[in-house]
Amino acid sequence: MPQPDPDEKIDATFRNGSLTAAGIILGFSLNFIGRWVSNPNDWSAIDIAPMLFLTVGITLQVKVFADLPARDSLIAEKYDRSGACS
């Protein structure tokens, strides 16, 4: 994949679509984990691994969601680094 020019910028409407997609995925993940935690069944040791993976994934989603609205995320290099295009 070619490296973008340091001065290359993306269109703000393109970033808005990525922000919407990241928000929807984050909302789904938070809803899923919320329903799982509120389940009345007892927790067991086997539940720790998936919960750990979900927590790490949600943390990364929050980071992307926080990075995208920044003004400098219109610079293509920083936009690519935010993980929204992968």
PDB file with one MODEL, atoms N, CA, C and O in Angstrom:
MODEL        1
ATOM      1  N   MET A   1       0.841  -1.159   0.000  1.00  0.00           N
ATOM      2  CA  MET A   1       0.000   0.000   0.000  1.00  0.00           C
ATOM      3  C   MET A   1       0.898   1.239   0.000  1.00  0.00           C
ATOM      4  O   MET A   1       1.769   1.366   0.860  1.00  0.00           O
ATOM      5  N   PRO A   2       0.697   2.154  -0.955  1.00  0.00           N
ATOM      6  CA  PRO A   2       1.544   3.340  -1.010  1.00  0.00           C
ATOM      7  C   PRO A   2       1.276   4.278   0.163  1.00  0.00           C
ATOM      8  O   PRO A   2       0.151   4.394   0.647  1.00  0.00           O
ATOM      9  N   GLN A   3       2.332   4.935   0.599  1.00  0.00           N
ATOM     10  CA  GLN A   3       2.215   5.890   1.700  1.00  0.00           C
ATOM     11  C   GLN A   3       1.604   7.187   1.183  1.00  0.00           C
ATOM     12  O   GLN A   3       1.988   7.661   0.114  1.00  0.00           O
ATOM     13  N   PRO A   4       0.655   7.775   1.923  1.00  0.00           N
ATOM     14  CA  PRO A   4       0.063   9.030   1.466  1.00  0.00           C
ATOM     15  C   PRO A   4       1.044  10.191   1.613  1.00  0.00           C
ATOM     16  O   PRO A   4       1.937  10.169   2.459  1.00  0.00           O
ATOM     17  N   ASP A   5       0.856  11.200   0.771  1.00  0.00           N
ATOM     18  CA  ASP A   5       1.635  12.417   0.852  1.00  0.00           C
ATOM     19  C   ASP A   5       1.354  13.086   2.202  1.00  0.00           C
ATOM     20  O   ASP A   5       0.198  13.122   2.623  1.00  0.00           O
ATOM     21  N   PRO A   6       2.371  13.619   2.898  1.00  0.00           N
ATOM     22  CA  PRO A   6       2.141  14.230   4.225  1.00  0.00           C
ATOM     23  C   PRO A   6       1.130  15.379   4.201  1.00  0.00           C
ATOM     24  O   PRO A   6       0.480  15.660   5.208  1.00  0.00           O
ATOM     25  N   ASP A   7       1.001  16.044   3.046  1.00  0.00           N
ATOM     26  CA  ASP A   7       0.062  17.164   2.958  1.00  0.00           C
ATOM     27  C   ASP A   7      -1.297  16.753   2.403  1.00  0.00           C
ATOM     28  O   ASP A   7      -2.206  17.580   2.320  1.00  0.00           O
ATOM     29  N   GLU A   8      -1.445  15.494   2.026  1.00  0.00           N
ATOM     30  CA  GLU A   8      -2.709  15.032   1.453  1.00  0.00           C
ATOM     31  C   GLU A   8      -3.800  15.055   2.519  1.00  0.00           C
ATOM     32  O   GLU A   8      -3.581  14.637   3.656  1.00  0.00           O
ATOM     33  N   LYS A   9      -4.973  15.545   2.140  1.00  0.00           N
ATOM     34  CA  LYS A   9      -6.102  15.602   3.068  1.00  0.00           C
ATOM     35  C   LYS A   9      -7.268  14.805   2.504  1.00  0.00           C
ATOM     36  O   LYS A   9      -7.414  14.662   1.290  1.00  0.00           O
ATOM     37  N   ILE A  10      -8.087  14.294   3.399  1.00  0.00           N
ATOM     38  CA  ILE A  10      -9.290  13.592   2.985  1.00  0.00           C
ATOM     39  C   ILE A  10     -10.471  14.545   3.096  1.00  0.00           C
ATOM     40  O   ILE A  10     -10.411  15.553   3.800  1.00  0.00           O
ATOM     41  N   ASP A  11     -11.531  14.213   2.400  1.00  0.00           N
ATOM     42  CA  ASP A  11     -12.742  15.021   2.461  1.00  0.00           C
ATOM     43  C   ASP A  11     -13.445  14.785   3.799  1.00  0.00           C
ATOM     44  O   ASP A  11     -13.503  13.655   4.284  1.00  0.00           O
ATOM     45  N   ALA A  12     -13.971  15.842   4.385  1.00  0.00           N
ATOM     46  CA  ALA A  12     -14.624  15.734   5.698  1.00  0.00           C
ATOM     47  C   ALA A  12     -15.829  14.807   5.649  1.00  0.00           C
ATOM     48  O   ALA A  12     -16.125  14.137   6.638  1.00  0.00           O
ATOM     49  N   THR A  13     -16.535  14.752   4.516  1.00  0.00           N
ATOM     50  CA  THR A  13     -17.706  13.873   4.437  1.00  0.00           C
ATOM     51  C   THR A  13     -17.282  12.409   4.467  1.00  0.00           C
ATOM     52  O   THR A  13     -18.023  11.562   4.967  1.00  0.00           O
ATOM     53  N   PHE A  14     -16.095  12.100   3.936  1.00  0.00           N
ATOM     54  CA  PHE A  14     -15.591  10.731   4.012  1.00  0.00           C
ATOM     55  C   PHE A  14     -15.310  10.363   5.460  1.00  0.00           C
ATOM     56  O   PHE A  14     -15.611   9.250   5.889  1.00  0.00           O
ATOM     57  N   ARG A  15     -14.740  11.286   6.209  1.00  0.00           N
ATOM     58  CA  ARG A  15     -14.465  11.040   7.627  1.00  0.00           C
ATOM     59  C   ARG A  15     -15.776  10.854   8.390  1.00  0.00           C
ATOM     60  O   ARG A  15     -15.850  10.031   9.302  1.00  0.00           O
ATOM     61  N   ASN A  16     -16.804  11.610   8.023  1.00  0.00           N
ATOM     62  CA  ASN A  16     -18.085  11.493   8.721  1.00  0.00           C
ATOM     63  C   ASN A  16     -18.683  10.099   8.564  1.00  0.00           C
ATOM     64  O   ASN A  16     -19.280   9.569   9.501  1.00  0.00           O
ATOM     65  N   GLY A  17     -18.527   9.506   7.387  1.00  0.00           N
ATOM     66  CA  GLY A  17     -19.006   8.138   7.191  1.00  0.00           C
ATOM     67  C   GLY A  17     -18.267   7.149   8.064  1.00  0.00           C
ATOM     68  O   GLY A  17     -18.866   6.234   8.628  1.00  0.00           O
ATOM     69  N   SER A  18     -16.959   7.337   8.173  1.00  0.00           N
ATOM     70  CA  SER A  18     -16.164   6.453   9.034  1.00  0.00           C
ATOM     71  C   SER A  18     -16.544   6.630  10.498  1.00  0.00           C
ATOM     72  O   SER A  18     -16.581   5.664  11.260  1.00  0.00           O
ATOM     73  N   LEU A  19     -16.823   7.862  10.882  1.00  0.00           N
ATOM     74  CA  LEU A  19     -17.235   8.143  12.257  1.00  0.00           C
ATOM     75  C   LEU A  19     -18.578   7.485  12.552  1.00  0.00           C
ATOM     76  O   LEU A  19     -18.779   6.935  13.635  1.00  0.00           O
ATOM     77  N   THR A  20     -19.494   7.540  11.594  1.00  0.00           N
ATOM     78  CA  THR A  20     -20.796   6.892  11.772  1.00  0.00           C
ATOM     79  C   THR A  20     -20.639   5.383  11.910  1.00  0.00           C
ATOM     80  O   THR A  20     -21.240   4.768  12.792  1.00  0.00           O
ATOM     81  N   ALA A  21     -19.825   4.786  11.033  1.00  0.00           N
ATOM     82  CA  ALA A  21     -19.610   3.338  11.094  1.00  0.00           C
ATOM     83  C   ALA A  21     -18.963   2.930  12.415  1.00  0.00           C
ATOM     84  O   ALA A  21     -19.373   1.946  13.031  1.00  0.00           O
ATOM     85  N   ALA A  22     -17.953   3.683  12.852  1.00  0.00           N
ATOM     86  CA  ALA A  22     -17.296   3.367  14.123  1.00  0.00           C
ATOM     87  C   ALA A  22     -18.273   3.492  15.287  1.00  0.00           C
ATOM     88  O   ALA A  22     -18.234   2.689  16.219  1.00  0.00           O
ATOM     89  N   GLY A  23     -19.147   4.495  15.240  1.00  0.00           N
ATOM     90  CA  GLY A  23     -20.145   4.674  16.295  1.00  0.00           C
ATOM     91  C   GLY A  23     -21.154   3.540  16.348  1.00  0.00           C
ATOM     92  O   GLY A  23     -21.552   3.100  17.427  1.00  0.00           O
ATOM     93  N   ILE A  24     -21.566   3.067  15.174  1.00  0.00           N
ATOM     94  CA  ILE A  24     -22.534   1.959  15.130  1.00  0.00           C
ATOM     95  C   ILE A  24     -21.909   0.680  15.675  1.00  0.00           C
ATOM     96  O   ILE A  24     -22.536  -0.042  16.450  1.00  0.00           O
ATOM     97  N   ILE A  25     -20.678   0.403  15.272  1.00  0.00           N
ATOM     98  CA  ILE A  25     -20.002  -0.800  15.759  1.00  0.00           C
ATOM     99  C   ILE A  25     -19.755  -0.709  17.267  1.00  0.00           C
ATOM    100  O   ILE A  25     -19.924  -1.694  17.986  1.00  0.00           O
ATOM    101  N   LEU A  26     -19.357   0.467  17.740  1.00  0.00           N
ATOM    102  CA  LEU A  26     -19.156   0.661  19.175  1.00  0.00           C
ATOM    103  C   LEU A  26     -20.463   0.486  19.937  1.00  0.00           C
ATOM    104  O   LEU A  26     -20.487  -0.149  20.992  1.00  0.00           O
ATOM    105  N   GLY A  27     -21.539   1.039  19.414  1.00  0.00           N
ATOM    106  CA  GLY A  27     -22.850   0.883  20.056  1.00  0.00           C
ATOM    107  C   GLY A  27     -23.282  -0.570  20.124  1.00  0.00           C
ATOM    108  O   GLY A  27     -23.803  -1.020  21.145  1.00  0.00           O
ATOM    109  N   PHE A  28     -23.068  -1.311  19.031  1.00  0.00           N
ATOM    110  CA  PHE A  28     -23.397  -2.736  19.031  1.00  0.00           C
ATOM    111  C   PHE A  28     -22.582  -3.477  20.082  1.00  0.00           C
ATOM    112  O   PHE A  28     -23.117  -4.302  20.823  1.00  0.00           O
ATOM    113  N   SER A  29     -21.284  -3.181  20.147  1.00  0.00           N
ATOM    114  CA  SER A  29     -20.416  -3.868  21.104  1.00  0.00           C
ATOM    115  C   SER A  29     -20.821  -3.574  22.547  1.00  0.00           C
ATOM    116  O   SER A  29     -20.863  -4.476  23.384  1.00  0.00           O
ATOM    117  N   LEU A  30     -21.116  -2.312  22.828  1.00  0.00           N
ATOM    118  CA  LEU A  30     -21.537  -1.950  24.185  1.00  0.00           C
ATOM    119  C   LEU A  30     -22.883  -2.580  24.535  1.00  0.00           C
ATOM    120  O   LEU A  30     -23.088  -3.009  25.671  1.00  0.00           O
ATOM    121  N   ASN A  31     -23.800  -2.640  23.572  1.00  0.00           N
ATOM    122  CA  ASN A  31     -25.091  -3.282  23.807  1.00  0.00           C
ATOM    123  C   ASN A  31     -24.906  -4.778  24.067  1.00  0.00           C
ATOM    124  O   ASN A  31     -25.540  -5.339  24.960  1.00  0.00           O
ATOM    125  N   PHE A  32     -24.034  -5.419  23.285  1.00  0.00           N
ATOM    126  CA  PHE A  32     -23.781  -6.847  23.463  1.00  0.00           C
ATOM    127  C   PHE A  32     -23.214  -7.138  24.841  1.00  0.00           C
ATOM    128  O   PHE A  32     -23.692  -8.029  25.543  1.00  0.00           O
ATOM    129  N   ILE A  33     -22.192  -6.384  25.226  1.00  0.00           N
ATOM    130  CA  ILE A  33     -21.562  -6.635  26.527  1.00  0.00           C
ATOM    131  C   ILE A  33     -22.521  -6.286  27.665  1.00  0.00           C
ATOM    132  O   ILE A  33     -22.500  -6.936  28.710  1.00  0.00           O
ATOM    133  N   GLY A  34     -23.357  -5.269  27.473  1.00  0.00           N
ATOM    134  CA  GLY A  34     -24.344  -4.918  28.498  1.00  0.00           C
ATOM    135  C   GLY A  34     -25.365  -6.019  28.717  1.00  0.00           C
ATOM    136  O   GLY A  34     -25.728  -6.324  29.853  1.00  0.00           O
ATOM    137  N   ARG A  35     -25.828  -6.616  27.620  1.00  0.00           N
ATOM    138  CA  ARG A  35     -26.782  -7.732  27.758  1.00  0.00           C
ATOM    139  C   ARG A  35     -26.124  -8.959  28.372  1.00  0.00           C
ATOM    140  O   ARG A  35     -26.745  -9.687  29.147  1.00  0.00           O
ATOM    141  N   TRP A  36     -24.863  -9.183  28.021  1.00  0.00           N
ATOM    142  CA  TRP A  36     -24.160 -10.344  28.548  1.00  0.00           C
ATOM    143  C   TRP A  36     -23.939 -10.187  30.052  1.00  0.00           C
ATOM    144  O   TRP A  36     -24.116 -11.146  30.803  1.00  0.00           O
ATOM    145  N   VAL A  37     -23.560  -9.005  30.493  1.00  0.00           N
ATOM    146  CA  VAL A  37     -23.304  -8.760  31.913  1.00  0.00           C
ATOM    147  C   VAL A  37     -24.597  -8.840  32.720  1.00  0.00           C
ATOM    148  O   VAL A  37     -24.586  -9.305  33.860  1.00  0.00           O
ATOM    149  N   SER A  38     -25.713  -8.388  32.138  1.00  0.00           N
ATOM    150  CA  SER A  38     -26.977  -8.392  32.872  1.00  0.00           C
ATOM    151  C   SER A  38     -27.690  -9.746  32.835  1.00  0.00           C
ATOM    152  O   SER A  38     -28.783  -9.881  33.386  1.00  0.00           O
ATOM    153  N   ASN A  39     -27.093 -10.734  32.199  1.00  0.00           N
ATOM    154  CA  ASN A  39     -27.666 -12.075  32.148  1.00  0.00           C
ATOM    155  C   ASN A  39     -27.685 -12.661  33.565  1.00  0.00           C
ATOM    156  O   ASN A  39     -26.675 -12.597  34.267  1.00  0.00           O
ATOM    157  N   PRO A  40     -28.811 -13.226  33.992  1.00  0.00           N
ATOM    158  CA  PRO A  40     -28.898 -13.727  35.373  1.00  0.00           C
ATOM    159  C   PRO A  40     -28.121 -15.019  35.630  1.00  0.00           C
ATOM    160  O   PRO A  40     -28.007 -15.442  36.780  1.00  0.00           O
ATOM    161  N   ASN A  41     -27.591 -15.648  34.598  1.00  0.00           N
ATOM    162  CA  ASN A  41     -26.832 -16.882  34.806  1.00  0.00           C
ATOM    163  C   ASN A  41     -25.531 -16.586  35.540  1.00  0.00           C
ATOM    164  O   ASN A  41     -24.994 -15.480  35.467  1.00  0.00           O
ATOM    165  N   ASP A  42     -25.036 -17.596  36.249  1.00  0.00           N
ATOM    166  CA  ASP A  42     -23.783 -17.451  36.985  1.00  0.00           C
ATOM    167  C   ASP A  42     -22.599 -17.391  36.029  1.00  0.00           C
ATOM    168  O   ASP A  42     -22.602 -18.024  34.973  1.00  0.00           O
ATOM    169  N   TRP A  43     -21.582 -16.615  36.419  1.00  0.00           N
ATOM    170  CA  TRP A  43     -20.360 -16.521  35.644  1.00  0.00           C
ATOM    171  C   TRP A  43     -19.454 -17.681  36.011  1.00  0.00           C
ATOM    172  O   TRP A  43     -19.494 -18.178  37.136  1.00  0.00           O
ATOM    173  N   SER A  44     -18.629 -18.114  35.052  1.00  0.00           N
ATOM    174  CA  SER A  44     -17.648 -19.149  35.340  1.00  0.00           C
ATOM    175  C   SER A  44     -16.284 -18.669  34.857  1.00  0.00           C
ATOM    176  O   SER A  44     -16.169 -17.609  34.242  1.00  0.00           O
ATOM    177  N   ALA A  45     -15.259 -19.456  35.141  1.00  0.00           N
ATOM    178  CA  ALA A  45     -13.898 -19.066  34.764  1.00  0.00           C
ATOM    179  C   ALA A  45     -13.725 -18.980  33.252  1.00  0.00           C
ATOM    180  O   ALA A  45     -12.884 -18.221  32.771  1.00  0.00           O
ATOM    181  N   ILE A  46     -14.497 -19.736  32.507  1.00  0.00           N
ATOM    182  CA  ILE A  46     -14.374 -19.720  31.047  1.00  0.00           C
ATOM    183  C   ILE A  46     -14.877 -18.405  30.442  1.00  0.00           C
ATOM    184  O   ILE A  46     -14.553 -18.084  29.298  1.00  0.00           O
ATOM    185  N   ASP A  47     -15.657 -17.656  31.197  1.00  0.00           N
ATOM    186  CA  ASP A  47     -16.178 -16.371  30.712  1.00  0.00           C
ATOM    187  C   ASP A  47     -15.134 -15.254  30.752  1.00  0.00           C
ATOM    188  O   ASP A  47     -15.344 -14.200  30.153  1.00  0.00           O
ATOM    189  N   ILE A  48     -14.031 -15.463  31.437  1.00  0.00           N
ATOM    190  CA  ILE A  48     -13.031 -14.406  31.587  1.00  0.00           C
ATOM    191  C   ILE A  48     -12.347 -14.096  30.257  1.00  0.00           C
ATOM    192  O   ILE A  48     -12.161 -12.924  29.929  1.00  0.00           O
ATOM    193  N   ALA A  49     -11.969 -15.110  29.487  1.00  0.00           N
ATOM    194  CA  ALA A  49     -11.250 -14.887  28.221  1.00  0.00           C
ATOM    195  C   ALA A  49     -12.082 -14.078  27.218  1.00  0.00           C
ATOM    196  O   ALA A  49     -11.585 -13.074  26.708  1.00  0.00           O
ATOM    197  N   PRO A  50     -13.326 -14.472  26.912  1.00  0.00           N
ATOM    198  CA  PRO A  50     -14.088 -13.649  25.970  1.00  0.00           C
ATOM    199  C   PRO A  50     -14.350 -12.244  26.490  1.00  0.00           C
ATOM    200  O   PRO A  50     -14.368 -11.291  25.711  1.00  0.00           O
ATOM    201  N   MET A  51     -14.553 -12.100  27.792  1.00  0.00           N
ATOM    202  CA  MET A  51     -14.783 -10.768  28.352  1.00  0.00           C
ATOM    203  C   MET A  51     -13.535  -9.913  28.214  1.00  0.00           C
ATOM    204  O   MET A  51     -13.634  -8.714  27.953  1.00  0.00           O
ATOM    205  N   LEU A  52     -12.373 -10.505  28.384  1.00  0.00           N
ATOM    206  CA  LEU A  52     -11.118  -9.778  28.214  1.00  0.00           C
ATOM    207  C   LEU A  52     -10.958  -9.309  26.760  1.00  0.00           C
ATOM    208  O   LEU A  52     -10.595  -8.159  26.515  1.00  0.00           O
ATOM    209  N   PHE A  53     -11.229 -10.203  25.800  1.00  0.00           N
ATOM    210  CA  PHE A  53     -11.143  -9.830  24.387  1.00  0.00           C
ATOM    211  C   PHE A  53     -12.152  -8.739  24.034  1.00  0.00           C
ATOM    212  O   PHE A  53     -11.829  -7.807  23.297  1.00  0.00           O
ATOM    213  N   LEU A  54     -13.356  -8.852  24.555  1.00  0.00           N
ATOM    214  CA  LEU A  54     -14.372  -7.821  24.299  1.00  0.00           C
ATOM    215  C   LEU A  54     -13.955  -6.477  24.890  1.00  0.00           C
ATOM    216  O   LEU A  54     -14.144  -5.437  24.260  1.00  0.00           O
ATOM    217  N   THR A  55     -13.400  -6.495  26.073  1.00  0.00           N
ATOM    218  CA  THR A  55     -12.978  -5.257  26.718  1.00  0.00           C
ATOM    219  C   THR A  55     -11.848  -4.585  25.937  1.00  0.00           C
ATOM    220  O   THR A  55     -11.857  -3.367  25.762  1.00  0.00           O
ATOM    221  N   VAL A  56     -10.880  -5.366  25.469  1.00  0.00           N
ATOM    222  CA  VAL A  56      -9.791  -4.810  24.666  1.00  0.00           C
ATOM    223  C   VAL A  56     -10.340  -4.261  23.349  1.00  0.00           C
ATOM    224  O   VAL A  56      -9.952  -3.175  22.918  1.00  0.00           O
ATOM    225  N   GLY A  57     -11.234  -5.006  22.716  1.00  0.00           N
ATOM    226  CA  GLY A  57     -11.831  -4.546  21.465  1.00  0.00           C
ATOM    227  C   GLY A  57     -12.617  -3.257  21.634  1.00  0.00           C
ATOM    228  O   GLY A  57     -12.515  -2.355  20.802  1.00  0.00           O
ATOM    229  N   ILE A  58     -13.391  -3.161  22.688  1.00  0.00           N
ATOM    230  CA  ILE A  58     -14.175  -1.952  22.935  1.00  0.00           C
ATOM    231  C   ILE A  58     -13.249  -0.776  23.240  1.00  0.00           C
ATOM    232  O   ILE A  58     -13.524   0.351  22.827  1.00  0.00           O
ATOM    233  N   THR A  59     -12.156  -1.030  23.958  1.00  0.00           N
ATOM    234  CA  THR A  59     -11.195   0.033  24.238  1.00  0.00           C
ATOM    235  C   THR A  59     -10.599   0.578  22.941  1.00  0.00           C
ATOM    236  O   THR A  59     -10.457   1.791  22.788  1.00  0.00           O
ATOM    237  N   LEU A  60     -10.252  -0.301  22.013  1.00  0.00           N
ATOM    238  CA  LEU A  60      -9.718   0.138  20.723  1.00  0.00           C
ATOM    239  C   LEU A  60     -10.775   0.888  19.916  1.00  0.00           C
ATOM    240  O   LEU A  60     -10.455   1.863  19.235  1.00  0.00           O
ATOM    241  N   GLN A  61     -12.019   0.447  19.984  1.00  0.00           N
ATOM    242  CA  GLN A  61     -13.106   1.137  19.277  1.00  0.00           C
ATOM    243  C   GLN A  61     -13.311   2.542  19.839  1.00  0.00           C
ATOM    244  O   GLN A  61     -13.548   3.482  19.080  1.00  0.00           O
ATOM    245  N   VAL A  62     -13.222   2.690  21.146  1.00  0.00           N
ATOM    246  CA  VAL A  62     -13.364   4.008  21.765  1.00  0.00           C
ATOM    247  C   VAL A  62     -12.208   4.912  21.332  1.00  0.00           C
ATOM    248  O   VAL A  62     -12.407   6.105  21.104  1.00  0.00           O
ATOM    249  N   LYS A  63     -11.002   4.348  21.218  1.00  0.00           N
ATOM    250  CA  LYS A  63      -9.851   5.140  20.773  1.00  0.00           C
ATOM    251  C   LYS A  63     -10.072   5.654  19.354  1.00  0.00           C
ATOM    252  O   LYS A  63      -9.836   6.831  19.082  1.00  0.00           O
ATOM    253  N   VAL A  64     -10.522   4.788  18.447  1.00  0.00           N
ATOM    254  CA  VAL A  64     -10.803   5.207  17.072  1.00  0.00           C
ATOM    255  C   VAL A  64     -11.910   6.251  17.061  1.00  0.00           C
ATOM    256  O   VAL A  64     -11.815   7.253  16.352  1.00  0.00           O
ATOM    257  N   PHE A  65     -12.949   6.022  17.837  1.00  0.00           N
ATOM    258  CA  PHE A  65     -14.077   6.947  17.894  1.00  0.00           C
ATOM    259  C   PHE A  65     -13.640   8.308  18.447  1.00  0.00           C
ATOM    260  O   PHE A  65     -14.198   9.336  18.064  1.00  0.00           O
ATOM    261  N   ALA A  66     -12.660   8.322  19.333  1.00  0.00           N
ATOM    262  CA  ALA A  66     -12.158   9.584  19.889  1.00  0.00           C
ATOM    263  C   ALA A  66     -11.174  10.265  18.938  1.00  0.00           C
ATOM    264  O   ALA A  66     -11.093  11.493  18.912  1.00  0.00           O
ATOM    265  N   ASP A  67     -10.426   9.482  18.158  1.00  0.00           N
ATOM    266  CA  ASP A  67      -9.439  10.056  17.240  1.00  0.00           C
ATOM    267  C   ASP A  67     -10.075  10.685  16.003  1.00  0.00           C
ATOM    268  O   ASP A  67      -9.564  11.682  15.493  1.00  0.00           O
ATOM    269  N   LEU A  68     -11.166  10.129  15.516  1.00  0.00           N
ATOM    270  CA  LEU A  68     -11.747  10.595  14.257  1.00  0.00           C
ATOM    271  C   LEU A  68     -12.275  12.026  14.279  1.00  0.00           C
ATOM    272  O   LEU A  68     -12.085  12.722  13.281  1.00  0.00           O
ATOM    273  N   PRO A  69     -12.918  12.519  15.325  1.00  0.00           N
ATOM    274  CA  PRO A  69     -13.427  13.890  15.274  1.00  0.00           C
ATOM    275  C   PRO A  69     -12.338  14.967  15.365  1.00  0.00           C
ATOM    276  O   PRO A  69     -12.618  16.140  15.117  1.00  0.00           O
ATOM    277  N   ALA A  70     -11.132  14.600  15.708  1.00  0.00           N
ATOM    278  CA  ALA A  70     -10.066  15.595  15.842  1.00  0.00           C
ATOM    279  C   ALA A  70      -9.829  16.303  14.510  1.00  0.00           C
ATOM    280  O   ALA A  70      -9.931  15.698  13.443  1.00  0.00           O
ATOM    281  N   ARG A  71      -9.521  17.557  14.590  1.00  0.00           N
ATOM    282  CA  ARG A  71      -9.328  18.373  13.386  1.00  0.00           C
ATOM    283  C   ARG A  71      -8.191  17.850  12.508  1.00  0.00           C
ATOM    284  O   ARG A  71      -8.282  17.880  11.281  1.00  0.00           O
ATOM    285  N   ASP A  72      -7.127  17.372  13.140  1.00  0.00           N
ATOM    286  CA  ASP A  72      -5.993  16.893  12.348  1.00  0.00           C
ATOM    287  C   ASP A  72      -6.228  15.512  11.738  1.00  0.00           C
ATOM    288  O   ASP A  72      -5.360  15.010  11.024  1.00  0.00           O
ATOM    289  N   SER A  73      -7.373  14.888  11.996  1.00  0.00           N
ATOM    290  CA  SER A  73      -7.659  13.599  11.373  1.00  0.00           C
ATOM    291  C   SER A  73      -8.030  13.750   9.903  1.00  0.00           C
ATOM    292  O   SER A  73      -8.192  12.750   9.204  1.00  0.00           O
ATOM    293  N   LEU A  74      -8.168  14.981   9.425  1.00  0.00           N
ATOM    294  CA  LEU A  74      -8.392  15.201   7.994  1.00  0.00           C
ATOM    295  C   LEU A  74      -7.110  14.996   7.198  1.00  0.00           C
ATOM    296  O   LEU A  74      -7.170  14.839   5.979  1.00  0.00           O
ATOM    297  N   ILE A  75      -5.966  14.991   7.845  1.00  0.00           N
ATOM    298  CA  ILE A  75      -4.705  14.681   7.177  1.00  0.00           C
ATOM    299  C   ILE A  75      -4.687  13.171   6.945  1.00  0.00           C
ATOM    300  O   ILE A  75      -4.879  12.387   7.875  1.00  0.00           O
ATOM    301  N   ALA A  76      -4.456  12.776   5.701  1.00  0.00           N
ATOM    302  CA  ALA A  76      -4.587  11.362   5.313  1.00  0.00           C
ATOM    303  C   ALA A  76      -3.714  10.445   6.159  1.00  0.00           C
ATOM    304  O   ALA A  76      -4.146   9.355   6.534  1.00  0.00           O
ATOM    305  N   GLU A  77      -2.493  10.872   6.463  1.00  0.00           N
ATOM    306  CA  GLU A  77      -1.591  10.028   7.248  1.00  0.00           C
ATOM    307  C   GLU A  77      -2.154   9.748   8.638  1.00  0.00           C
ATOM    308  O   GLU A  77      -2.086   8.612   9.107  1.00  0.00           O
ATOM    309  N   LYS A  78      -2.703  10.752   9.301  1.00  0.00           N
ATOM    310  CA  LYS A  78      -3.269  10.579  10.640  1.00  0.00           C
ATOM    311  C   LYS A  78      -4.591   9.817  10.577  1.00  0.00           C
ATOM    312  O   LYS A  78      -4.911   9.044  11.480  1.00  0.00           O
ATOM    313  N   TYR A  79      -5.359  10.036   9.504  1.00  0.00           N
ATOM    314  CA  TYR A  79      -6.605   9.296   9.326  1.00  0.00           C
ATOM    315  C   TYR A  79      -6.310   7.809   9.184  1.00  0.00           C
ATOM    316  O   TYR A  79      -6.991   6.976   9.782  1.00  0.00           O
ATOM    317  N   ASP A  80      -5.293   7.478   8.388  1.00  0.00           N
ATOM    318  CA  ASP A  80      -4.924   6.075   8.217  1.00  0.00           C
ATOM    319  C   ASP A  80      -4.438   5.472   9.527  1.00  0.00           C
ATOM    320  O   ASP A  80      -4.702   4.300   9.799  1.00  0.00           O
ATOM    321  N   ARG A  81      -3.737   6.244  10.339  1.00  0.00           N
ATOM    322  CA  ARG A  81      -3.221   5.748  11.613  1.00  0.00           C
ATOM    323  C   ARG A  81      -4.336   5.483  12.625  1.00  0.00           C
ATOM    324  O   ARG A  81      -4.178   4.661  13.528  1.00  0.00           O
ATOM    325  N   SER A  82      -5.473   6.188  12.470  1.00  0.00           N
ATOM    326  CA  SER A  82      -6.555   6.003  13.440  1.00  0.00           C
ATOM    327  C   SER A  82      -7.180   4.622  13.352  1.00  0.00           C
ATOM    328  O   SER A  82      -7.896   4.211  14.265  1.00  0.00           O
ATOM    329  N   GLY A  83      -6.925   3.906  12.278  1.00  0.00           N
ATOM    330  CA  GLY A  83      -7.444   2.556  12.160  1.00  0.00           C
ATOM    331  C   GLY A  83      -8.794   2.505  11.491  1.00  0.00           C
ATOM    332  O   GLY A  83      -9.368   1.423  11.375  1.00  0.00           O
ATOM    333  N   ALA A  84      -9.324   3.612  11.051  1.00  0.00           N
ATOM    334  CA  ALA A  84     -10.652   3.634  10.455  1.00  0.00           C
ATOM    335  C   ALA A  84     -10.669   3.026   9.064  1.00  0.00           C
ATOM    336  O   ALA A  84     -11.716   2.563   8.612  1.00  0.00           O
ATOM    337  N   CYS A  85      -9.545   3.016   8.380  1.00  0.00           N
ATOM    338  CA  CYS A  85      -9.544   2.514   7.008  1.00  0.00           C
ATOM    339  C   CYS A  85      -9.104   1.068   6.932  1.00  0.00           C
ATOM    340  O   CYS A  85      -9.062   0.519   5.831  1.00  0.00           O
ATOM    341  N   SER A  86      -8.772   0.414   8.040  1.00  0.00           N
ATOM    342  CA  SER A  86      -8.309  -0.954   7.961  1.00  0.00           C
ATOM    343  C   SER A  86      -9.437  -1.943   7.978  1.00  0.00           C
ATOM    344  O   SER A  86      -9.201  -3.150   7.916  1.00  0.00           O
TER     345      SER A  86
ENDMDL
END
